[in-house]
Amino acid sequence: MRVNCPAGQELSLQEAADDFDKRLHELSARTKVTNTEQLLTIAALNVCYELQTEKQKIADDRNEMQQRISLLQESIEEALLKHSASKEA
């Protein structure tokens, strides 16, 4: 089967295809499902679930990082205010 691929991304696409093929073989062995459509559907759902999980993890990490940045900004602002106040006194 041939698929279009952006120039320079051929290796990444091949690696993705190899990974998907490996998943299909492992899934077939683990579940004893032999129907190709069922295997493809299950594998696609598994990949989508993993993608959603990773997206959620990234969103959670981004939120945590934003909270840390906000806390750091507040700490810096407080330190600058204290430093300014001590200079004026």
C-alpha positions, -999 to +999 in steps of 0.1 A: +000+000+000+013+035-008+005+065+013+014+102+008+039+116+032+054+150+036+090+152+023+115+143+050+090+124+071+093+090+054+113+074+082+088+086+108+059+072+088+077+039+083+084+037+121+047+044+128+037+017+103+061-008+119+047+001+154+011-004+143+020-037+126+037-049+158+006-038+178-017-057+155+004-089+158+005-086+196-032-079+198-040-108+176-019-132+197-033-118+230-069-117+221-071-146+196-092-123+173-085-132+137-110-109+119-088-082+104-115-055+107-120-062+144-082-062+150-079-029+131-108-014+151-095-025+185-059-013+176-072+020+164-092+025+196-062+016+217-041+041+198-068+068+202-070+060+239-033+063+244-033+096+224-061+110+246-042+099+278-010+116+266-029+148+256-045+149+291-011+143+307+004+172+287-025+195+296-021+185+333+016+192+331+010+225+314-015+236+341+009+226+368+037+245+352+015+275+348+007+274+385+043+271+394+052+301+372+024+321+388+036+313+422+072+321+413+060+355+398+042+363+430+072+354+451+094+376+429+070+405+431+068+402+469+106+401+472+109+432+449+083+451+469+100+442+502+133+452+487+119+486+475+102+492+509+135+485+527+154+510+505+128+537+512+130+532+549 
